[in-house]
Amino acid sequence: MSDTSTHLLLPYLLAAQAQKHVTVNEALRLLDGLVQLAVLDRDLTAPPGSSTDGARYIVAPGATGAWAGWDLNVAYWVDGAWMRLVPRPGWQAWVVDEASFLAWNGSAWVAAGLPAFFSDAVFELAHDADPTRRAVFDLAAIAAGAVRGFALPDVSTELAGLSGSQTFDGDKTFAGELEASGPVATIGTATGTTTYGVGTGTTASGATKTVNLGTGGAASSDTVVNIGSATPGADGVTVINTPIVTFANGVTAVGMPQANLTALLLGLGGAVADAWNRLSVNTPAVLLNNAGSSIEATVNKAAAGNDASFAFKTGFSARALIGLLGSDDFSFKVSPDGSAYNDAILIDRTSGRVELPKPAILPAASS
């Protein structure tokens, strides 16, 4: 027969043993350390500086000093010395500084008190003080054989009930698709200085990012996209950084009744403006109408030696020029090829004298 008990390894009294009280006291000491096991801590790798008699600790991995080699064992301070209690499967311990209950599974201390999972399609949580307050978790929608994982964040928070009204605090990041299909969805209701971003992530080289606003309208529907405050006196700036802004063929009117439009280049009627022809128009006619009284068109040049002119061309080759051509006198010039020019009429800006550099030929009147 063994000299110790099977489970707690308590020493037995032997038939011819002297000083039997020593063995009894050893067994009682072990029982006192094991029964109703409560440890003060499980994060220490070395004995604390001082301990009270009966103090117990679960030794953390990497133990040193008097606890060397005692990893995950129970260190028991009794009668002025450390006693090693090697756990056996099924031992349970209350960890005082964590207020948690652990059990030894043969290789590790694990949380005790609840099974690894509930074998049921529906389970409930009830409030301790008021059992009528309950939360029901229904797993019926999970497909057969499927395992769904839910990872809790490392913060104190609340569960999101997406089918009801709820306010969320703190930063939230959604890595998957996010769709709001309700009749009203509002982002950005703060009234102080704030910044809201849509599609602000850096687009990788070679990738394309598309940001759609109001693109799902059906035939005969109306889509209204408002940008900026309509309140009188509210200022604001709208900045568009893309190198190309395109209005689709469906855009038939752009209204800006009070706007001051500033642009470097402008092409109308399908014309393409460039650095020289900053205003380019394809049109069968041009109308400049008065705004109620007189009208004036101004062509201004920088200096007397420059040109302020109108050119009349065929196939973009000039045939006639009129204006202030190289001086402040008004003149008419014609060209057979767009490169060589002949003065036809010169009008002196000071005297108003008209000069005809070439002979004037008056066709004979028919009889």
Stockholm file with secondary structure:
# STOCKHOLM 1.0

chainA/1-367         MSDTSTHLLLPYLLAAQAQKHVTVNEALRLLDGLVQLAVLDRDLTAPPGSSTDGARYIVAPGATGAWAGWDLNVAYWVDGAWMRLVPRPGWQAWVVDEASFLAWNGSAWVAAGLPAFFSDAVFELAHDADPTRRAVFDLAAIAAGAVRGFALPDVSTELAGLSGSQTFDGDKTFAGELEASGPVATIGTATGTTTYGVGTGTTASGATKTVNLGTGGAASSDTVVNIGSATPGADGVTVINTPIVTFANGVTAVGMPQANLTALLLGLGGAVADAWNRLSVNTPAVLLNNAGSSIEATVNKAAAGNDASFAFKTGFSARALIGLLGSDDFSFKVSPDGSAYNDAILIDRTSGRVELPKPAILPAASS
#=GR chainA/1-367 SS CCSBCTTTCCBCCCTTCSCHHHHHHHHHHHHHHHTTCEESCSCCSSCCSCCCTTCEEECCSSCCGGGTTCTTSEEEEETTEEEEECCCTTCEEEETTTTEEEEECSSCEEECSSCSSCCSSEEEEECSSCTTSEEEEECTTSCTTCCCCCCCCSSCCCCCCTTSCCCCCSCCCCCSCCCCCSSCCCCCCCCSSCCCCSSCSCCCTTCCCCCCSSCCCCTTCCCCCCCSCCSTTCCCCCCCCCSCCCCCTTCCCCCCTTCCCCCSCEEETTCCCCSSCSEEECCSCCCCCCSSSCCCCCCCCSSTTSEEEEEEEETTEEEEEEEEESSSSEEEEECSSSSSCEEEEEECTTTCCEECSSCCCCCCCCC
#=GC SS_cons         CCSBCTTTCCBCCCTTCSCHHHHHHHHHHHHHHHTTCEESCSCCSSCCSCCCTTCEEECCSSCCGGGTTCTTSEEEEETTEEEEECCCTTCEEEETTTTEEEEECSSCEEECSSCSSCCSSEEEEECSSCTTSEEEEECTTSCTTCCCCCCCCSSCCCCCCTTSCCCCCSCCCCCSCCCCCSSCCCCCCCCSSCCCCSSCSCCCTTCCCCCCSSCCCCTTCCCCCCCSCCSTTCCCCCCCCCSCCCCCTTCCCCCCTTCCCCCSCEEETTCCCCSSCSEEECCSCCCCCCSSSCCCCCCCCSSTTSEEEEEEEETTEEEEEEEEESSSSEEEEECSSSSSCEEEEEECTTTCCEECSSCCCCCCCCC
//
